[in-house]
Amino acid sequence: LFYFLKGIILEYVEGGEPKTRSIDLLKLRPDTDAVALVEEIQKGESLITASCKEHIIHLVQRLQEKLGEEKHHKFNLFKVLRAHILPLTNVAFNKSGSCFITGSYDSTCKVWDTASGEELHTLEGHRNVVYAVAFNNPYGDKIATASFDKTCKLWSTETGKCYHTFRGHKAEIVCLSFNLQSTLVATGSLDTTAKLWDIEKGEERVTLCGHSAEIVVLSFNTTGDRIITGSSDHSVAVWDVLSGRMLHILIGHRGEISSAQFNWDCSLIVTGSMDKTCMLWNAVNGTHIATLTGHNDEILDVRFDYVGQRIVTASADGSARVYNAGTKQCIAKLEGHADEISKVCFNPKGNRILTASSDKTARLWDAATGQCLQILEGHTDEIFSCAFNYKGDIIITGSKDNTCRIW
């Protein structure tokens, strides 16, 4: 059993095969009757037996504690890590936030202990820029790195040993993603294809062909049966993971895709584009639902909150905007940065937003009001990566100044 702030993942074995199933807890509140909620879920979920019922109630109660925790957390600079000899490309936490990884133009990925700032491992072996990095959360025992050397490598978090090197792409790999079940890792390349790789066997499962230009973003849904790819050809494709068949092609943007994501319950897809718009799509049938406008420059990043009720967009116009996914209305404008915002993310609770900007600062915002709560200053060059840990009380920022900061 694993829990997120808005769901529980059940692991089980069927026919000798390990499987997972996710249960949504989107309506969970601090005052919800946990026992009654689990009993209601149990009626429609045969996997929840009497023997594990108490454990699930305990998990739900822990989630409620997190939802009710103090809201006004202040972040202070904890450590500056001179992480690499060349600029960083990306940063990522494991689920608990106990360690994080940094990718770099120096062809390495480094694993860091969050509490001490100590370097645990240097993952060496790539022959070019390590552009994308990820943990297989919620497990966190494996790391994937994607490189301009056209390969993806799978590593042990604990030992730093390389399990597999995935070869087959004909051009640089620029994006990657694990499925939530930790059975597959997906890679997207400038060769216009995406590939799904089997983590255990270390071999290619399927190649996704259909885009006419490079794939720059990809993302699995939570159930792991669908994946989306966004391309410079202005389209987003929805694929069946098992067969590799393209199910839908989302056409409507007039510029290259910069970001794409499923919401938690897999019903919606949000896409951001260089055409200055964000679009909302029905994930089941691929139909266009709405176009979210308001920015006057390229949209560089979009994100759902963990519940799927809010969408945040980050733009080259220096602002971010929060939209209600139901009404499609803009509910807050995050204004104050002096330059473009390249990355944006919600904290796990969904009540805070973090933005990373070329103006050398990161900012913390109230998601409901758009009020700037804190400016994280100190980097000497643009910040292009930022992340919350799972509890939402630690932030990491990665910068072109070759440093990573823990807040």
C-alpha positions, 0 to 999 in steps of 0.5 A: 500500500502507498498513499498520496495526498489524494489517493491510495495505491493497492499492490496485489498479485494476479495470476503470478503477475504483480499489479496495482490499482489506484483509489481516488480520495479526491473528496477527503477533508480533515473532518471526513469520517475515515472509517465510514469512507473506507467502508464505503470504498470497501463495498466496491473494491474486492481487494480491500479485505477485512485484514487490510481494512484497519491499515487503510483507515490508518493511511486515510487518517495520516492523509487527513493529518497532512491536510490539516497541517499549518498552512503558513510555512516559511522557507529559509535557505538551508544549503547551497550545493555547488552541485556540478562543474557545468549548469544543471538541467533538472532536479527531482525529489524522491517521494519522501524528500529524503534525497534528490537528484540533479542532472547536468551538462557535465554528463552526470547525475548526482544523488544528494541527501536532503537533510545533510546536503551530502553527495551520496552518488555520482552517476557516471556513464553518459557521454553527453548532457544529462537532460532529464532525471526522475525517480520511480516514485512512489518507490524511489529505489530507482533513478532514470537519466536521459541524455543527449547521447541518445541513451537512457540509463536505469540506476539503483538509488541505494548503490548508484549501480547502473542496471540497464542502458536503453539504446535505440533512439536515433537522436537526443532524448529530452524527456522521460517518465516512469509509470506510477506502477514502476514497471515502465520508463518512457523516453521522448526524443528529437527523433520524433519517437517515444519508446517504452522500456521494460524496467525488469527485463531492460529491453524495449517494449514498444516504439510510439511513432506518429509525430512529424517533429521532435517529442518534447514532453510525455506523461503517463496517467495514474492507472498506467494504461495511457501515455501522452506525448507532446511535440514540436509539430503542434500536436499531442498524441494519446497512446495505449500503453499495452499495444503502442497504438495511437488512440487520439491526436489532439489538434488545435494548438498553433505552436509547439507544445511545451507541456502536457499532463493528465489529471489524477483521475485520468479524465482530463488532459491539459496542454500548454503551447508556444502559441500563448494558450493552454487547452483542456481536453477530454482524456477519454475521447480526445475532444477539445473542452476549452482554450484558456487564454490571457497570456501575451507570450509563450506558455512554458509550463502547465500543471494540474493540482493533485485534485485536478481542480486547478490548473496553473500556467507559466509564461514567458510574459513573466506571469503565471495564471491559475484557472478553475478546471471546472469553470475554465475561469482565471481565478488568480494572476501571479504577477511580480517576476521581472522575466519569464517563468520557465517552471511552475508546480503546486505543493502536494496540498494544492494551496501553494504554487512555486514558480522558477524564473529567469529573473534569478528568483523563485516565488511562493504564491497563495494558489487561491488569491495569487498573493506572493507569499515569499521571494526565494533570492540568492541565485546568480543566474536564471532558475529553470527547475524547482520542486517541492518534497512530498510534505511540502516543507522543503523546496529545491531550486536548480540554476544556471549558476551551477548550484542547487539550493535547499530551502 
